[in-house]
């Protein structure tokens, strides 16, 4: 992504007009830089982002006063690189070119990284990586969910940075679920060996069929078993609910089908779901859930649904 385009997205993020995809790009950037530099304010700190934008706007204001308007784009680019470099303690080395891929709700994407690593990015997720890997490690940043099949290189460990965890491998396949709205992050291993660690004392090595579930608030974590077919369901276009409650299921459905779902009664969110949907489509899935839960999904617009009790819903 060119610097000028990133500047435009940052401005839209600040004034509240950024699209979902653009918000994902900015949040992914802040997530990665906060983890790399503990001195940086938390990702969700309003002050942190406002301070950065204030520096950018100050430089923009000065530029607008000058008569050299034909250099406006170049000046903005220099300002944003300088501001972000100062704020995050980053290098402004022009040789490091970052790529960002973000998927909207209802979209998934396969990515081939420059080292031959394959990444399958789930809906509502984003991945940031360098155009070319240099140095001793291969590092990428993830927001959301992705399945990685890492090209083996024993001399250059592959590292995935999420908001709270770092996952390091040499060559293996595994799944990371790290959606910003979730309370936890999970890492599940399909093949090979994975090391997962945080900024404090947590450090776990996982082998195939194992996972770690990490709570972002308490910093506590639990190791457990993870049947490969379960955590790779989404890569095979399968939705599986295993005694999940409706409140847990709604974000999955929203990302999968690019819709929004609201409950007209919060108690409905406690209803439990067990079922598997292969190659699901929206209408059949909602019809099945309506029958199983004795609920009604009332369509208010092409992408908005209200969940009501069947007995109370309009005919």
C-alpha positions, 0 to 999 in steps of 0.5 A: 500500500502506498503511503499516500493511500494510508494517509487518506485512510487514517484521515477517514478513520479519525473523522469516522467515515472509514469503511470496515476494511479501512478500519481493519487496516488501521487497527492491524497497524496499531496492534502490531506496533503496540506489541512491538514497543511496550512503551506505546500506549494501548491499541484501544487508547483514544489518546494514543491515536488522537496524538498521532492524528494531531501531529499529522494534522499539524503538518497538513495545516502547515503545508496548506499555507505554503504556495508549493501546492504541487508538492502537497502529496509528497509533503503529506507522505513525509509527515505521516512517515515522520509522525508514525516513526516518532510515535512508534519508534519505527525506522523510516527505512524506505527499503521496507515496504509493507503489504496489507490484505484485509477481507470484508465480511462474507469474503475469504482470501488465499495469500502467498507470502514472499517466502512461499508460506500460504495463508488462508484469511477468514472473513473480517480479518487482516494480515500485514507483511513485508513485501520481502522478508529480510533479517533473521526472522519472518514477521507478519501481523494478524487481526482476525483469523487465519490458517497458516501453512508455513514454508520451512526455513530453520534459519529464519523463524516465522513469527505471527504478531497478534494484539497480545501474543506472538506465535513462532514456528519454523515450518508447520500448519496451524490456525490463529483466531484473534478477532479484536472483539473476542475476549480470547485468542486461540492458537491450534496446531495441525502439523509440526510444532508451535511456540506461543508466548506473550509479553510476560511469563506465558510460553507454551510449545504446542504439537499437532492436535493441541491448542492454547486459549488465552484470555486478553484481560486476565492474561490467563490461558488454558491448554487443551486438545483441538481436533484438526477437523474442528478448527479447520472447518471454516477453511473447508466452508463449514460452520459448526456449532458445538453447544454454542449459545446464540450470542457466540454464534451471531458474530460468526454468522455476521462475518460469514454472510456479511449481515448484522443480527440483533436480538430484541430480547437479550435472554435469547442469546442464551439459547444453545446450538449444536449443528453442522452446516456444509457450504451454507447459504444464508436463507437455509442457515437462518431457517434451520436455526429458526427451527432448532431454537424456536426463533424468528429471524425477521429481515429489516433490510437486505443485510439486517436481521432482528431475532425474535421469539417465534410466539411474538414475531409478526406473521 
